[in-house]
Amino acid sequence: MESVKKKDKVFQIFCPCCQSLLWIDSVTQEVVQSEKGAGKKKKSLDDLLMKEKKRKSEFDRKFEATAELEKKKKERIEERFKKALTQTEKED
């Protein structure tokens, strides 16, 4: 009967970080037993290459978008400068 009481005081927890199963004593709050999980699923080389290509294409897209924004910003500044220059010439 004592082993049944001990089992009632122990509970299981699944660790999302290391994918392990832990048995914890509720009285002492210590890990009684642990069982290593499957861990992270290993990916194939093709999966990793595909992921890297997607990451690179996303980076290239963001870079081009940023370059386009900077180009437009520079054009607006030049327009404002020319406008201000013509206004100062008219005042003279």
Buried (B, 14 or more C-beta within 10 A) or exposed (E): EEEEEEEEEEEEEEEEEEEBBBBBBEEEEEEEEBEEEEEEEEEEEEEEEEEEEEEEEEEEEEEEEEEEEEEEEEEEEEEEEEEEEEEEEEEE
